[in-house]
Amino acid sequence: MHRLERVRFTETESIKVMNSLIAEAHQENSTENRSEIDVFNLAHSEIEIQEMCHSKGIAVRSGRQTERRAKRARAAEKATAGVINVKCGTSGKKKRSFQEVDYSDPLRYLRGTTSTSKLLSAVEELELSKGIQDLLKLERLQEELVGRNGGQPTFAQWATAAGVDQKTLRKRLNYGTFCKDKMIKSNIRLVISIAKNYQNAGLSLQDLVQEGYRGLVKGAEKFDASKGFKFSTYAHWWIKQAVRRSLSEQSRTIRLPFHMVEATYRVREAKKQLYSENGRHPDYVEVAVATGLSMKRVETVLLTPKAPRSLDQKIGINQNLKPSEVIADPEAETSEEILIKQFMKADLNQVLDTLNPREKQVLRWRFGLENGRMKTLQEIGESMGVSRERIRQVEACAFRKLKSKKKMRNLRQYLIS
């Protein structure tokens, strides 16, 4: 056999050969802008260069060093040519959007974290449901071991009771936790949409979302996808039930039983439905038929006290009004009453002008027509410097004159009103 002689260069000489070949490849592509395709062609040319070196019998001592130097050369050329990698730009955009998240608003942050989650298909819900049920099965087994042993079992004891090794048990637990988290995160938007329907009922929207989240977790644990129903349809009831229960327990100073709260919502929804169908407010009989409740129960529900609301809370489309600004004062006079008083005062002054000044002043002081305070005969006599009896005589004379006046008829209408 002929012995194949290979020419071995030193590391410095081999690097010079590689750099010269790379420079030739760079000169051929210098007229065009560098892009992802150029980088790929450059890498392909480098592979051809390496094959050429092997064909010529060039032995490079360290191939990794050559690759690292070639990568540095490509990176330097990208920087000089101003080429921007699409992936880097995307990641930077994500980083900026992540930094712009407003953590002071939990709801906005929650919407941001769940906006990218897609709705689950029926096949995905079935698979996730199986993982959740397996997780619950293992957790129940752990609780049984706690009751049986009188303490927390070790992981090895738990795996032995499950009939698997520790590695398999850990995989099942991790997979079940993953399935539960994905099922919940994919339906957080359902919680927010339901909680918005119960705003301004005594609890803030954040508290309602938190309670609805608990109902969503409970629904995920009890969901059985093998029955053919969508998870959103099944979880809707659990979320609504959790929100209503929290309102019955926390929104009132005097707590109402939960069955009364449920009946209240049923009556309210029935009244709304009947009004939309008939165009009028339904009576008690129609509400009782629609809800399936007795007449007495419907009357009791409608008489339950409403939840108190603050007069300073924001209302309106733009949230720029307060109830204290738009609710009328029941003790305040209406515009009609103000006009009636003005007309009555004018007619009364017109009648009093028919008397002499002394009689007119006595009647004004006697009945408090000036400042609302009625004076006694003694006080009026002391003010005028006469006796109490004389004031009584002046008052009686004024009454006799007024009784004969035809203008007194105009004042009778105010007595009737």
Helices and strands as residue ranges (DSSP letters): H 11-28, H 36-55, H 63-81, H 86-99, H 106-114, H 122-149, H 155-162, H 166-185, H 188-196, H 205-222, G 225-227, H 231-250, H 258-278, H 284-291, H 295-302, H 323-326, H 335-352, H 357-367, H 377-384, H 388-403, G 406-408, H 409-416
